[in-house]
Amino acid sequence: MTPHNASDDSRWSDLDRPPLNAAALRHALVREESLYREVDVVQRTGSTNSDLVARAVAGTAREGTVLVAEEQTEGKGRLDRRWTAPPRSGLFFSVLLRPAGVPVARWGWLPLLTGVAVATGLSRAAGVDMALKWPNDLLVTVGGEERKAGGILAERAGDEGVVIGVGINVTLRADELPVPQAGSLALAGAVGTDRDPLLRAVLRSLEDWYGRWRAAQGDPAASGLQETYAAGCATLGRAVRAELPGERSIVGEAVAVDGDGRLVIATEAGVQEPVGAGDIVHLRPA
């Protein structure tokens, strides 16, 4: 039995938020023929991405190392945003990938690939329809409205590695949401919120998609990734505003995701502009 820790006496110490079973996760995922070589679960850290990038650069982590935290105090999102949530209320993890044989120019597909993998895994394991907002947000429907329930962040780890970080709100309740636009699997009506099978499902889905993508040398069309991403992307077909570096913005209809993973926006001027980086705002119909 784990010794009682007075620091755990908080309103987050719910019986419906049991800790992850690290030994069971390793038993299920770490096999000779699998991608995963190591699965570590820590109680608390600043950022699993920062920790795993440091290990990768130091040469102490192999491809397929998974680092999971029960609580992140400095979880990172895009544009240096912070992601925080109550302990054991979600899945907060990072995976080290070393996509040898795939041209670096195609590595930009990894966050999109991860989005497809997460959405696929959670639809099976949690019974929740999840949509993707380009480039890296995970959306659920709560009360008829789109809400962000998770995000993905990719960071280079030396010349040969990429660390993919994923954060997913699982059991967050309405009074715990950091912003009104946030959501969780529980609020979206998930049939199951046990994080162990959810994490296994997501990681197996990631292994499957990563294997297909690598076998195709990162070709998004040949691997089926480009078509599958487009089918699950809530941004396509919508009026959007792209807020770009340099305080520039583009307004138009999101019409495609091109072969480089960029969002193609058709403007009122009749120009199709590919966007490789930026904040995308879904605009409500006029």
DRENDREN-250900 format. One record per residue: x, y negated, z negated of N, C-alpha, C, O, CB in turn. Coordinates in steps of 0.02 Angstrom, whole numbers, padded with zeros to 5 digits, always signed. Glycine has a CB too. Layout:
N
XYZXYZXYZXYZXYZ
...
END
This chain:
286
+00043+00060+00000+00000+00000+00000+00044-00062+00000+00095-00065-00035-00048+00000-00062
+00025-00111+00040+00064-00173+00042+00054-00212-00023-00003-00220-00045+00043-00216+00102
+00108-00236-00054+00101-00274-00116+00058-00336-00104+00060-00367-00051+00169-00295-00143
+00018-00353-00155-00023-00413-00149+00021-00475-00149+00069-00480-00188-00074-00417-00207
+00006-00520-00105+00045-00581-00099-00002-00640-00112-00051-00650-00076+00079-00587-00028
+00014-00678-00162-00030-00735-00180-00037-00784-00123-00088-00818-00118-00003-00771-00241
+00014-00788-00079+00010-00835-00024-00043-00816+00027-00063-00856+00069+00078-00841+00011
-00067-00752+00023-00118-00730+00069-00188-00751+00046-00237-00741+00083-00115-00655+00077
-00193-00779-00015-00258-00799-00041-00282-00863-00007-00272-00918-00033-00255-00808-00118
-00312-00855+00050-00338-00912+00086-00404-00891+00118-00422-00833+00116-00288-00938+00140
-00438-00939+00148-00502-00922+00178-00492-00880+00242-00541-00856+00271-00541-00985+00195
-00429-00871+00263-00417-00830+00323-00408-00756+00305-00408-00714+00349-00355-00856+00360
-00400-00740+00242-00385-00671+00222-00449-00629+00223-00469-00602+00171-00352-00669+00153
-00480-00624+00281-00542-00588+00287-00530-00513+00296-00481-00493+00326-00582-00615+00346
-00576-00474+00269-00571-00402+00279-00584-00383+00351-00565-00329+00373-00621-00367+00233
-00617-00428+00390-00630-00412+00460-00571-00432+00505-00577-00430+00566-00694-00447+00484
-00516-00450+00474-00455-00465+00512-00397-00423+00485-00350-00449+00455-00437-00541+00507
-00401-00357+00496-00348-00313+00471-00283-00325+00510-00285-00348+00567-00369-00240+00477
-00226-00309+00480-00162-00317+00515-00155-00267+00571-00186-00214+00571-00104-00310+00466
-00113-00284+00619-00097-00237+00673-00056-00179+00645-00019-00186+00597-00059-00273+00730
-00063-00122+00677-00026-00062+00658+00033-00054+00705+00027-00026+00759-00071+00002+00659
+00091-00079+00683+00150-00080+00727+00171-00009+00748+00189+00002+00805+00208-00114+00692
+00169+00038+00701+00191+00106+00716+00145+00138+00769+00168+00172+00815+00191+00150+00653
+00079+00127+00762+00032+00155+00811+00041+00123+00879+00035+00156+00930-00040+00146+00786
+00054+00057+00881+00066+00023+00944+00128+00051+00979+00128+00063+01039+00072-00052+00934
+00181+00060+00940+00243+00088+00970+00231+00158+00996+00253+00175+01051+00300+00088+00918
+00195+00198+00958+00181+00267+00978+00141+00269+01044+00153+00311+01086+00142+00304+00923
+00095+00222+01051+00052+00221+01110+00086+00193+01172+00071+00213+01228-00010+00181+01096
+00133+00146+01162+00160+00108+01218+00231+00125+01238+00248+00121+01297+00156+00036+01203
+00272+00143+01190+00344+00154+01204+00354+00227+01223+00355+00271+01180+00388+00135+01143
+00362+00239+01287+00373+00306+01314+00429+00304+01365+00447+00251+01391+00307+00335+01345
+00457+00361+01379+00515+00365+01424+00500+00334+01492+00542+00299+01520+00537+00437+01433
+00439+00347+01517+00423+00325+01585+00389+00257+01587+00373+00232+01641+00379+00376+01619
+00379+00225+01529+00341+00162+01529+00387+00102+01534+00448+00107+01526+00299+00158+01465
+00356+00045+01546+00393-00019+01548+00419-00037+01479+00472-00066+01472+00348-00075+01575
+00381-00019+01427+00394-00045+01360+00447-00005+01324+00443+00056+01318+00329-00047+01320
+00497-00042+01299+00553-00011+01265+00552-00023+01190+00581+00014+01151+00619-00036+01294
+00518-00077+01170+00519-00096+01100+00457-00139+01086+00440-00183+01126+00584-00135+01083
+00423-00126+01031+00366-00166+01010+00377-00186+00937+00377-00144+00893+00298-00128+01019
+00387-00251+00926+00398-00276+00858+00340-00320+00838+00316-00361+00877+00465-00316+00855
+00316-00311+00776+00263-00353+00749+00291-00389+00688+00315-00358+00641+00200-00310+00729
+00288-00456+00690+00311-00496+00633+00251-00531+00602+00202-00546+00637+00365-00548+00655
+00254-00545+00538+00198-00576+00504+00189-00649+00525+00133-00672+00535+00208-00572+00430
+00245-00684+00532+00240-00756+00544+00303-00779+00579+00358-00759+00562+00229-00795+00478
+00294-00821+00629+00351-00852+00661+00329-00918+00692+00269-00932+00697+00383-00804+00715
+00378-00957+00714+00361-01019+00748+00330-01005+00816+00274-01025+00829+00422-01063+00756
+00367-00970+00859+00345-00954+00926+00376-00889+00949+00437-00882+00949+00363-01012+00975
+00335-00841+00968+00362-00778+00994+00401-00790+01058+00451-00756+01070+00305-00727+01006
+00380-00838+01099+00418-00852+01160+00488-00877+01144+00537-00852+01173+00381-00904+01202
+00493-00925+01098+00560-00951+01081+00604-00896+01052+00663-00892+01069+00554-01008+01030
+00576-00854+01009+00615-00800+00979+00639-00751+01031+00697-00730+01029+00573-00764+00927
+00595-00732+01078+00614-00681+01127+00661-00709+01180+00705-00674+01204+00552-00652+01160
+00652-00773+01198+00700-00804+01245+00769-00804+01214+00818-00789+01248+00678-00876+01262
+00774-00821+01150+00839-00822+01116+00871-00752+01115+00931-00745+01126+00831-00848+01044
+00830-00701+01101+00857-00633+01101+00879-00612+01170+00930-00578+01178+00805-00584+01074
+00841-00631+01221+00858-00612+01290+00924-00645+01311+00967-00612+01341+00802-00632+01338
+00931-00709+01295+00992-00745+01314+01053-00716+01276+01108-00714+01303+00985-00821+01299
+01042-00695+01215+01096-00666+01174+01112-00594+01194+01161-00566+01171+01078-00668+01101
+01070-00565+01238+01083-00497+01260+01060-00443+01211+01082-00386+01215+01155-00488+01273
+01016-00462+01164+00993-00414+01114+00922-00389+01126+00892-00357+01083+00997-00445+01045
+00895-00403+01185+00828-00379+01202+00829-00351+01273+00856-00382+01319+00775-00435+01195
+00799-00294+01282+00794-00262+01348+00728-00280+01381+00681-00303+01349+00801-00186+01342
+00725-00269+01447+00662-00278+01481+00610-00232+01448+00625-00175+01430+00668-00263+01557
+00550-00258+01441+00498-00219+01409+00496-00226+01334+00460-00189+01301+00507-00147+01427
+00534-00273+01307+00529-00288+01235+00467-00331+01225+00456-00381+01260+00593-00324+01209
+00426-00312+01176+00365-00348+01159+00371-00374+01087+00387-00336+01042+00301-00303+01167
+00360-00438+01078+00361-00468+01012+00292-00497+00997+00266-00539+01033+00416-00524+01007
+00262-00472+00942+00194-00492+00923+00197-00526+00855+00234-00504+00811+00146-00430+00921
+00160-00579+00847+00157-00614+00782+00085-00614+00757+00038-00625+00795+00183-00686+00788
+00077-00600+00692+00011-00606+00661-00010-00679+00655-00069-00696+00655+00010-00572+00592
+00041-00723+00650+00028-00794+00646+00085-00832+00679+00144-00816+00668+00019-00817+00572
+00068-00881+00720+00117-00926+00750+00106-00996+00722+00051-01022+00723+00113-00925+00828
+00160-01026+00698+00153-01094+00671+00170-01147+00722+00151-01205+00714+00198-01102+00610
+00205-01127+00776+00224-01175+00828+00215-01144+00896+00256-01152+00941+00297-01199+00818
+00158-01109+00905+00144-01078+00969+00144-01131+01024+00118-01186+01015+00078-01041+00968
+00174-01113+01082+00182-01162+01135+00134-01151+01192+00121-01094+01212+00253-01161+01160
+00108-01206+01218+00069-01206+01279+00107-01245+01332+00164-01266+01321-00002-01234+01268
+00074-01256+01388+00106-01296+01440+00113-01368+01417+00076-01391+01373+00065-01293+01506
+00160-01404+01448+00171-01475+01435+00184-01489+01361+00163-01541+01334+00110-01515+01459
+00220-01442+01329+00240-01449+01258+00181-01455+01211+00187-01483+01156+00284-01510+01250
+00123-01430+01230+00066-01429+01184+00075-01373+01133+00111-01325+01145-00001-01420+01223
+00042-01381+01077+00047-01331+01024-00016-01289+01020-00071-01313+01032+00060-01365+00956
-00007-01227+01002-00063-01179+00997-00060-01149+00927-00012-01114+00911-00059-01124+01052
-00110-01163+00885-00111-01134+00818-00180-01102+00806-00230-01122+00835-00097-01189+00764
-00180-01052+00763-00241-01016+00746-00231-00981+00679-00174-00969+00659-00261-00964+00802
-00285-00965+00645-00279-00930+00581-00242-00863+00589-00247-00832+00642-00348-00920+00550
-00207-00840+00538-00173-00776+00541-00221-00719+00559-00278-00717+00534-00139-00760+00474
-00199-00674+00602-00235-00613+00620-00301-00627+00657-00343-00583+00662-00248-00572+00559
-00309-00689+00681-00372-00705+00716-00367-00695+00791-00416-00702+00827-00391-00777+00701
-00307-00679+00815-00299-00672+00887-00240-00627+00904-00210-00595+00861-00289-00739+00919
-00225-00626+00968-00166-00590+00992-00116-00642+01016-00130-00680+01062-00184-00539+01049
-00058-00643+00984-00005-00691+01001+00058-00651+01013+00088-00625+00966+00005-00745+00943
+00078-00645+01077+00134-00601+01092+00173-00624+01154+00148-00663+01194+00109-00529+01103
+00234-00599+01159+00276-00615+01217+00308-00550+01242+00321-00504+01203+00331-00667+01198
+00321-00548+01307+00351-00490+01339+00410-00513+01381+00405-00562+01419+00299-00451+01383
+00467-00478+01376+00525-00494+01417+00524-00452+01480+00521-00390+01477+00591-00482+01377
+00526-00485+01537+00529-00452+01602+00593-00472+01638+00616-00529+01634+00467-00470+01645
+00621-00424+01673+00681-00437+01715+00666-00411+01785+00684-00354+01801+00746-00404+01684
+00634-00451+01827+00610-00426+01891+00664-00421+01945+00661-00455+01996+00555-00471+01916
+00713-00377+01933+00766-00366+01982+00735-00341+02047+00688-00301+02047+00819-00315+01955
+00761-00365+02103+00735-00344+02167+00680-00389+02194+00659-00383+02251+00711-00275+02163
+00655-00433+02151+00604-00481+02173+00636-00549+02183+00668-00574+02136+00545-00485+02121
+00630-00580+02241+00660-00646+02252+00635-00696+02199+00576-00697+02181+00643-00672+02322
+00682-00736+02174+00665-00784+02121+00608-00830+02143+00569-00853+02101+00727-00825+02103
+00603-00844+02208+00550-00888+02233+00481-00860+02219+00432-00897+02219+00559-00899+02308
+00477-00794+02207+00412-00763+02194+00398-00755+02119+00344-00731+02100+00408-00696+02228
+00445-00773+02077+00435-00765+02005+00379-00810+01978+00352-00797+01925+00499-00779+01968
+00362-00863+02016+00308-00907+01995+00241-00872+01992+00193-00899+01964+00304-00965+02041
+00237-00812+02022+00175-00774+02019+00166-00739+01952+00111-00716+01937+00173-00722+02075
+00217-00735+01911+00211-00697+01849+00157-00722+01801+00121-00681+01773+00277-00697+01814
+00149-00788+01790+00094-00809+01747+00025-00792+01776-00021-00775+01739+00098-00884+01735
+00018-00796+01842-00045-00779+01874-00058-00704+01869-00114-00682+01856-00045-00802+01948
-00005-00665+01880-00010-00592+01872-00032-00575+01801-00074-00531+01791+00058-00558+01888
-00002-00609+01752-00021-00596+01682-00093-00613+01669-00128-00577+01633+00024-00636+01634
-00118-00667+01699-00188-00685+01692-00233-00630+01718-00283-00613+01686-00203-00749+01728
-00217-00603+01777-00256-00548+01805-00254-00488+01759-00305-00456+01747-00230-00529+01875
-00195-00473+01732-00188-00414+01689-00228-00422+01624-00261-00376+01602-00114-00403+01672
-00225-00482+01594-00261-00494+01532-00336-00489+01544-00372-00457+01506-00243-00563+01502
-00360-00522+01597-00432-00522+01611-00457-00451+01625-00511-00432+01603-00447-00568+01671
-00417-00413+01662-00436-00344+01678-00438-00301+01616-00485-00264+01604-00388-00314+01730
-00385-00306+01575-00381-00265+01514-00436-00281+01465-00465-00236+01435-00314-00275+01481
-00451-00345+01456-00502-00365+01406-00573-00351+01430-00617-00338+01390-00494-00438+01389
-00584-00354+01496-00651-00338+01520-00667-00265+01505-00725-00248+01491-00657-00352+01596
-00616-00222+01509-00627-00151+01494-00633-00139+01419-00678-00104+01397-00569-00109+01523
-00587-00168+01381-00582-00151+01310-00630-00190+01266-00653-00165+01215-00512-00162+01286
-00646-00252+01285-00689-00294+01244-00758-00305+01274-00803-00330+01241-00657-00361+01232
-00766-00285+01337-00831-00294+01369-00848-00367+01380-00907-00386+01381-00884-00263+01328
-00796-00409+01389-00807-00480+01400-00783-00499+01470-00728-00482+01490-00769-00522+01346
-00826-00534+01506-00805-00560+01571-00760-00621+01559-00780-00670+01527-00867-00579+01615
-00701-00617+01585-00652-00672+01576-00634-00700+01644-00620-00662+01691-00589-00647+01538
-00635-00765+01650-00616-00797+01713-00549-00832+01703-00527-00844+01647-00670-00848+01735
-00516-00848+01759-00451-00879+01758-00456-00951+01783-00485-00963+01836-00400-00839+01800
-00428-00997+01746-00423-01066+01769-00351-01077+01789-00305-01067+01749-00446-01117+01714
-00340-01097+01852-00272-01106+01877-00236-01160+01836-00267-01211+01822-00272-01124+01952
-00172-01150+01816-00133-01090+01831-00132-01038+01775-00112-00981+01787-00064-01109+01847
-00152-01056+01714-00136-01010+01659-00186-01008+01601-00168-00987+01546-00070-01025+01633
-00247-01031+01612-00296-01029+01558-00342-00970+01566-00358-00949+01622-00337-01095+01556
-00363-00942+01509-00409-00886+01507-00476-00911+01481-00480-00936+01425-00381-00827+01463
-00529-00904+01520-00594-00932+01504-00645-00878+01487-00645-00824+01516-00619-00974+01561
-00688-00894+01439-00745-00851+01424-00807-00896+01425-00802-00957+01426-00737-00815+01354
-00865-00865+01425-00927-00902+01424-00959-00897+01355-00973-00842+01331-00976-00877+01478
-00972-00954+01324-01003-00957+01258-01064-01004+01264-01057-01063+01279-00953-00983+01203
-01123-00977+01252-01183-01018+01257-01193-01049+01325-01217-01106+01330-01182-01071+01205
-01174-01013+01377-01183-01039+01445-01129-01087+01468-01133-01113+01523-01248-01071+01451
-01078-01100+01425-01025-01148+01443-00958-01112+01447-00944-01065+01409-01022-01205+01392
-00917-01135+01493-00848-01110+01498-00807-01136+01439-00808-01196+01424-00816-01131+01565
-00772-01091+01407-00729-01111+01351-00660-01078+01360-00656-01022+01385-00760-01091+01282
-00609-01112+01340-00541-01084+01342-00530-01039+01282-00535-01061+01224-00487-01140+01345
-00516-00975+01296-00503-00927+01241-00431-00905+01239-00412-00866+01194-00548-00867+01249
-00391-00928+01286-00321-00907+01285-00280-00943+01338-00307-00979+01380-00316-00832+01295
-00216-00931+01335-00171-00962+01383-00108-00920+01391-00094-00875+01352-00153-01032+01361
-00071-00937+01443-00011-00900+01462+00045-00950+01474+00034-01003+01504-00023-00855+01525
+00105-00933+01452+00162-00976+01463+00222-00934+01483+00240-00887+01448+00179-01018+01399
+00252-00950+01540+00312-00915+01563+00373-00959+01553+00372-01018+01569+00305-00894+01637
+00426-00929+01528+00489-00966+01518+00547-00924+01543+00551-00863+01531+00500-00984+01443
+00593-00957+01579+00653-00921+01601+00696-00902+01540+00700-00939+01491+00694-00964+01650
+00727-00844+01546+00771-00820+01493+00836-00799+01525+00847-00740+01541+00738-00760+01453
+00881-00848+01535+00942-00835+01571+00929-00830+01646+00877-00851+01670+00975-00771+01545
+00977-00801+01682+00971-00797+01755+00927-00740+01778+00900-00743+01834+01040-00789+01785
+00918-00689+01737+00885-00628+01760+00819-00614+01726+00786-00565+01743+00930-00571+01751
+00799-00655+01678+00741-00638+01639+00687-00691+01637+00701-00750+01649+00761-00622+01570
+00627-00670+01623+00570-00714+01612+00532-00687+01551+00518-00627+01546+00522-00717+01675
+00517-00732+01505+00475-00713+01448+00405-00740+01460+00395-00799+01473+00505-00741+01380
+00357-00695+01457+00287-00713+01466+00253-00713+01398+00253-00662+01363+00250-00663+01515
+00226-00770+01379+00191-00775+01315+00116-00779+01326+00092-00812+01372+00215-00836+01276
+00079-00745+01283+00006-00743+01288-00024-00758+01220-00002-00730+01169-00018-00674+01315
-00074-00801+01219-00112-00814+01158-00186-00806+01174-00211-00836+01222-00098-00884+01130
-00221-00765+01134-00292-00752+01146-00330-00759+01080-00312-00725+01031-00303-00682+01178
-00380-00800+01078-00424-00804+01019-00470-00744+01019-00509-00734+01066-00464-00872+01018
-00467-00704+00967-00508-00644+00963-00568-00654+00917-00625-00650+00939-00467-00584+00939
-00555-00667+00852-00611-00671+00804-00624-00741+00779-00660-00750+00730-00597-00626+00746
-00596-00791+00812-00608-00860+00790-00682-00875+00788-00719-00862+00835-00571-00910+00837
-00704-00903+00731-00774-00922+00722-00784-00995+00743-00735-01032+00752-00797-00912+00649
-00846-01014+00751-00861-01081+00777-00830-01136+00733-00806-01186+00759-00937-01091+00782
-00831-01126+00667-00805-01178+00623-00729-01179+00620-00700-01222+00588-00832-01169+00553
-00697-01131+00653-00624-01128+00654-00594-01153+00720-00533-01158+00726-00601-01057+00642
-00635-01169+00769-00610-01189+00834-00570-01253+00828-00592-01300+00795-00667-01197+00884
-00511-01256+00860-00470-01317+00856-00500-01376+00892-00491-01433+00873-00402-01303+00883
-00537-01362+00946-00572-01414+00985-00638-01384+01008-00644-01323+01014-00528-01439+01046
-00688-01426+01021-00753-01399+01042-00751-01359+01106-00794-01316+01117-00801-01456+01050
-00701-01372+01148-00698-01337+01213-00666-01268+01207-00661-01232+01257-00658-01378+01262
-00645-01248+01147-00613-01183+01137-00666-01129+01127-00724-01143+01111-00565-01184+01077
-00646-01067+01135-00690-01010+01125-00650-00951+01099-00590-00956+01087-00727-00992+01189
-00683-00895+01092-00651-00833+01070-00689-00774+01098-00745-00781+01122-00647-00830+00992
-00658-00716+01095-00692-00655+01119-00754-00642+01078-00806-00623+01104-00645-00595+01117
-00750-00653+01012-00807-00640+00968-00866-00686+00986-00923-00664+00990-00788-00650+00895
-00851-00750+00997-00904-00797+01014-00934-00783+01083-00990-00802+01097-00877-00868+01012
-00895-00749+01126-00919-00732+01193-00956-00665+01193-00976-00641+01246-00860-00729+01242
-00966-00635+01134-01005-00574+01129-00967-00510+01141-00995-00462+01167-01060-00577+01177
-00903-00509+01124-00862-00448+01134-00893-00388+01097-00918-00395+01042-00790-00460+01109
-00891-00330+01130-00917-00270+01099-00868-00242+01048-00887-00202+01005-00933-00217+01152
-00805-00263+01052-00755-00241+01004-00703-00294+00994-00680-00325+01042-00722-00176+01028
-00684-00306+00930-00632-00357+00916-00574-00327+00877-00535-00364+00847-00663-00415+00877
-00568-00260+00876-00510-00227+00845-00449-00243+00889-00447-00222+00947-00522-00149+00838
-00402-00278+00861-00346-00304+00902-00299-00249+00927-00267-00259+00979-00307-00354+00863
-00294-00193+00892-00249-00140+00915-00268-00113+00984-00226-00114+01029-00248-00083+00865
-00330-00090+00994-00348-00067+01062-00349-00123+01113-00335-00111+01172-00415-00033+01060
-00364-00184+01092-00363-00239+01140-00292-00252+01164-00281-00261+01224-00391-00303+01107
-00243-00252+01118-00174-00264+01139-00148-00207+01182-00113-00219+01231-00129-00272+01077
-00165-00146+01165-00144-00089+01207-00172-00096+01277-00137-00084+01326-00166-00022+01175
-00236-00114+01282-00268-00120+01348-00235-00175+01390-00223-00165+01449-00342-00135+01340
-00219-00231+01358-00188-00287+01394-00118-00267+01418-00100-00280+01475-00185-00350+01350
-00079-00236+01374-00010-00219+01392-00008-00164+01445+00035-00165+01489+00029-00196+01330
-00055-00117+01443-00057-00066+01496-00077-00096+01563-00051-00076+01615-00105-00009+01476
-00123-00144+01561-00143-00178+01622-00085-00219+01650-00074-00221+01710-00204-00223+01609
-00047-00252+01605+00011-00290+01627+00063-00243+01659+00092-00260+01711+00043-00328+01568
+00075-00186+01629+00123-00138+01657+00101-00116+01726+00143-00111+01772+00130-00077+01611
+00037-00104+01735+00011-00082+01800+00021-00135+01853+00047-00121+01907-00064-00065+01793
+00001-00197+01839+00006-00250+01889+00079-00268+01902+00097-00281+01960-00032-00312+01866
+00120-00269+01851+00191-00284+01860+00224-00231+01904+00265-00247+01947+00227-00289+01791
+00206-00168+01893+00233-00114+01934+00213-00121+02007+00255-00111+02051+00210-00047+01908
+00150-00138+02020+00128-00147+02089+00165-00205+02123+00187-00200+02180+00052-00160+02092
+00171-00259+02086+00203-00320+02112+00277-00307+02127+00302-00328+02179+00196-00378+02062
+00311-00274+02082+00382-00259+02093+00392-00210+02151+00439-00217+02190+00414-00229+02030
+00347-00161+02156+00353-00113+02211+00346-00147+02279+00373-00124+02329+00300-00058+02204
+00309-00203+02280+00301-00242+02342+00352-00299+02347+00342-00345+02386+00230-00271+02345
+00406-00295+02307+00457-00348+02305+00427-00416+02291+00450-00467+02317+00496-00349+02371
+00374-00416+02251+00344-00480+02231+00297-00510+02282+00274-00566+02274+00396-00528+02216
+00282-00473+02336+00237-00499+02388+00166-00501+02359+00138-00448+02345+00241-00456+02453
+00136-00560+02351+00071-00564+02319+00015-00535+02361-00036-00512+02334+00055-00635+02302
+00023-00535+02427-00029-00508+02471-00024-00431+02473-00074-00397+02464-00022-00536+02542
+00036-00405+02484+00045-00333+02489+00028-00297+02424+00006-00240+02425+00116-00317+02509
+00039-00330+02367+00025-00298+02302-00048-00304+02282-00069-00272+02233+00069-00330+02248
-00087-00343+02319-00157-00354+02303-00168-00408+02251-00224-00422+02232-00187-00290+02279
-00113-00438+02228-00118-00486+02174-00153-00551+02196-00196-00576+02160-00049-00503+02147
-00135-00576+02255-00163-00640+02278-00239-00635+02286-00275-00680+02265-00131-00660+02345
-00263-00580+02315-00335-00570+02325-00371-00562+02259-00425-00590+02249-00347-00509+02371
-00342-00523+02213-00374-00511+02148-00376-00574+02106-00425-00589+02073-00338-00455+02110
-00321-00612+02108-00321-00675+02071-00375-00722+02097-00412-00752+02058-00251-00709+02076
-00379-00729+02163-00429-00774+02192-00500-00753+02173-00543-00796+02162-00421-00776+02268
-00512-00688+02170-00579-00663+02154-00599-00680+02083-00658-00688+02068-00582-00588+02165
-00550-00685+02038-00566-00699+01968-00552-00770+01947-00557-00787+01887-00527-00654+01925
-00535-00813+01995-00515-00882+01978-00575-00929+01979-00605-00940+02032-00461-00907+02027
-00592-00955+01921-00650-01000+01915-00637-01068+01946-00683-01107+01956-00669-01008+01843
-00574-01083+01961-00556-01148+01988-00575-01153+02062-00593-01207+02086-00482-01162+01979
-00571-01098+02099-00583-01099+02171-00657-01114+02185-00702-01089+02152-00563-01033+02203
-00667-01156+02236-00734-01176+02255-00762-01232+02212-00820-01252+02221-00779-01117+02251
-00722-01258+02166-00745-01311+02121-00716-01378+02141-00663-01382+02172-00727-01294+02049
-00751-01431+02122-00723-01498+02126-00675-01505+02067-00694-01491+02010-00780-01555+02125
-00614-01527+02081-00564-01532+02029-00525-01597+02034-00525-01630+02086-00515-01472+02033
-00494-01615+01980-00446-01669+01980-00379-01640+01956-00375-01611+01902-00469-01729+01935
-00328-01648+01997-00261-01625+01979-00221-01685+01953-00209-01733+01990-00225-01592+02040
-00202-01682+01890-00161-01735+01861-00088-01714+01866-00066-01666+01834-00181-01748+01786
-00051-01750+01907+00016-01730+01927+00069-01772+01892+00055-01825+01865+00024-01737+02003
+00131-01746+01892+00186-01786+01864+00190-01855+01897+00173-01862+01956+00253-01749+01871
+00212-01905+01860+00217-01972+01887+00151-02009+01886+00141-02058+01923+00242-01970+01957
+00104-01985+01845+00039-02018+01837+00000-02022+01902-00038-02069+01913+00048-02088+01808
+00010-01973+01945-00028-01969+02008-00082-01917+01999-00074-01869+01962+00019-01952+02069
-00138-01926+02034-00191-01876+02030-00221-01866+02099-00218-01909+02142-00246-01898+01980
-00250-01807+02108-00284-01789+02171-00353-01764+02152-00360-01724+02106-00243-01734+02211
-00403-01786+02188-00471-01761+02178-00494-01728+02243-00483-01754+02297-00520-01819+02158
-00525-01670+02236-00550-01635+02295-00576-01567+02275-00588-01553+02217-00494-01628+02347
-00585-01524+02325-00610-01456+02312-00551-01407+02313-00510-01408+02359-00663-01435+02365
-00548-01365+02262-00497-01312+02260-00518-01257+02308-00569-01224+02297-00487-01284+02187
-00480-01248+02362-00503-01202+02415-00463-01137+02420-00487-01089+02449-00499-01238+02481
-00403-01135+02391-00363-01074+02397-00305-01074+02349-00286-01126+02322-00338-01065+02469
-00277-01015+02338-00212-01008+02306-00166-00980+02359-00177-00925+02384-00215-00961+02241
-00114-01017+02377-00072-00997+02434-00021-00944+02414-00020-00921+02357-00036-01058+02462
+00019-00924+02462+00067-00870+02452+00120-00884+02400+00154-00838+02377+00100-00853+02516
+00129-00947+02382+00177-00966+02330+00143-00976+02263+00175-00998+02215+00213-01030+02350
+00078-00960+02259+00042-00967+02196+00018-01037+02182-00005-01052+02127+00085-00944+02140
+00024-01081+02231+00002-01151+02222-00073-01157+02236-00101-01121+02277+00042-01198+02269
-00104-01204+02201-00175-01218+02212-00181-01268+02270-00151-01321+02268-00208-01247+02148
-00220-01250+02320-00230-01293+02378-00295-01332+02368-00349-01304+02359-00233-01251+02444
-00288-01399+02370-00345-01444+02360-00361-01481+02424-00317-01514+02453-00331-01494+02302
-00424-01475+02446-00446-01512+02505-00475-01579+02482-00524-01581+02445-00500-01471+02546
-00443-01633+02504-00465-01700+02482-00517-01728+02529-00528-01702+02584-00404-01747+02477
-00549-01782+02507-00599-01815+02549-00568-01844+02612-00603-01857+02661-00635-01869+02510
-00502-01855+02610-00468-01882+02670-00455-01828+02722-00426-01842+02775-00402-01914+02649
-00476-01767+02708-00467-01713+02756-00399-01681+02753-00379-01645+02799-00479-01738+02824
-00363-01693+02699-00295-01665+02691-00298-01607+02642-00333-01610+02591-00245-01719+02666
-00261-01554+02657-00255-01499+02610-00187-01504+02575-00135-01497+02606-00262-01429+02646
-00190-01517+02510-00128-01528+02471-00116-01469+02424-00158-01454+02383-00133-01593+02431
-00058-01437+02430-00041-01384+02383-00012-01414+02319+00031-01458+02321+00010-01335+02415
-00035-01390+02262-00012-01414+02197+00024-01357+02162-00005-01304+02151-00071-01441+02154
+00087-01368+02145+00126-01316+02113+00128-01322+02038+00139-01273+02003+00196-01317+02139
+00117-01383+02013+00118-01394+01940+00074-01454+01925+00072-01503+01963+00191-01405+01914
+00039-01450+01871-00004-01506+01852-00062-01482+01809-00074-01422+01802-00031-01542+01913
-00098-01528+01780-00157-01514+01741-00217-01515+01787-00227-01563+01825-00165-01565+01683
-00258-01464+01785-00318-01461+01826-00379-01471+01783-00388-01437+01733-00321-01394+01865
-00422-01518+01803-00484-01532+01767-00541-01509+01812-00547-01533+01869-00490-01608+01748
-00583-01463+01787-00643-01443+01824-00694-01499+01817-00714-01516+01762-00672-01375+01797
-00715-01527+01873-00764-01581+01872-00834-01554+01877-00846-01505+01913-00751-01631+01929
-00880-01585+01841-00950-01564+01845-00979-01587+01911-00961-01641+01936-00991-01591+01785
-01025-01547+01940-01057-01569+02002-01093-01636+01992-01121-01649+01939-01108-01515+02028
-01090-01678+02043-01122-01744+02038-01198-01736+02032-01234-01786+02027-01105-01787+02100
END
